[in-house]
Amino acid sequence: MKIALIGYGKMGKQLEKSAALREHKIAAVIDPYAKEKASRLGSIIETSIDDSKNISEADVAIEFSKPDSAFKNIKQLSDMQIPTVVGTTNWYDKLADIKEIVEINGSSIIYAPNFSIGVNLFYRIAQYAAKLFNSFDDYDVGGFEVHHNEKLESPSGTAKTLVEKVISEFKRKKSPIWETVNRKIEDEELHFPSLRMGAVPGTHSLIFDSYADSVQITHTARNRSGFAYGTLYAAEWLIAEPRKGVFTIDDILDNLVGPCL
Ligand SMILES: NC(=O)c1ccc[n+]([C@@H]2O[C@H](COP(=O)([O-])OP(=O)(O)OC[C@H]3O[C@@H](n4cnc5c(N)ncnc54)[C@H](O)[C@@H]3O)[C@@H](O)[C@H]2O)c1
């Protein structure tokens, strides 16, 4: 697979390394602000999709830039008929426009706020566990997430998705509480605070607890390679057959392991 990397920040660099391990080639790297003239692995960095000499060589583009640049990049790549994997988050208010553009162009994109296969399977395990424990009134549910001290937001997007999926099945809980509460929490509240410390790449724990026992399920990220592996997997899936339209990582998992619940 020949890949155009759009965005050469932390994820772009990780993807360059992970792609080499899977014997994919980097056809182009585009980042208007990357300071490096050339990457360690020899890719030449260009400053825009418009001016790129190399992008036409790519079978697929992988977009990990900034929320405010994603829409323009995705549109340009769709206009150029380049299948695109979008990892950038927080552009989803423009999703309806992108769906229309992709349909008119007959192109393809796949997007996910989290491309880690482990995290996406963890969501399914958590949702199924919530459905099982929902049948037994003795059990309460809560959890927490831990990330490094550089992370800008809390809770993490992964925590929000996880809690949304749990609440959809655990009917006694109606609303998440993310912060400290200086009162008894209400029965319908699900407490899921954040801890920021050290270099932790990301840990999410969900706990089902009763007077008698406790069941805890945890996803622990070791580094960014899980995001990169899932992203490359999605790129391979997107171009394996002529696919047209807008897909998410759930389409891949539904194909592989069947629908969730
Ligand atoms: N979906 C996932 O699995 C997943 C995983 C990790 C991060 N992310 C998201 O991916 C995005 C990038 O994450 P990161 O950690 O690599 O961030 P980063 O800040 O390290 O890198 C972003 C890069 O984009 C570049 N950039 C800015 N404008 C651009 C443009 N118009 N075209 C191309 N490049 C441009 C910046 O110069 C920078 O090098 C964020 O939105 C982050 O939340 C998603």
The ligand as an ORCA input file, in Angstrom:
! r2SCAN-3c Opt
* xyz 0 1
  N      -8.508      8.410     15.915
  C      -7.514      8.036     16.707
  O      -7.302      6.837     16.972
  C      -6.601      9.085     17.270
  C      -5.457      8.740     18.009
  C      -4.593      9.756     18.411
  C      -4.874     11.081     18.099
  N      -6.010     11.380     17.401
  C      -6.329     12.733     16.936
  O      -5.546     12.967     15.766
  C      -5.200     14.347     15.665
  C      -3.683     14.491     15.581
  O      -3.100     13.974     16.748
  P      -1.523     14.136     17.020
  O      -1.308     13.593     18.373
  O      -0.716     13.601     15.888
  O      -1.426     15.741     17.049
  P      -0.139     16.655     16.816
  O      -0.511     18.013     17.332
  O       1.080     15.999     17.358
  O       0.024     16.732     15.204
  C      -0.853     17.411     14.352
  C      -0.052     17.808     13.111
  O      -0.952     18.346     12.129
  C      -0.244     19.376     11.451
  N      -1.156     20.233     10.705
  C      -1.743     21.395     11.075
  N      -2.501     21.877     10.079
  C      -2.395     20.997      9.052
  C      -2.939     20.922      7.734
  N      -3.753     21.897      7.263
  N      -2.620     19.877      6.959
  C      -1.789     18.908      7.399
  N      -1.222     18.919      8.633
  C      -1.542     19.947      9.443
  C       0.521     20.076     12.569
  O       1.598     20.848     12.021
  C       1.000     18.888     13.390
  O       2.285     18.447     12.959
  C      -5.864     15.011     16.871
  O      -7.136     15.477     16.487
  C      -6.007     13.865     17.883
  O      -7.059     14.081     18.798
  C      -6.879     10.412     16.995
*
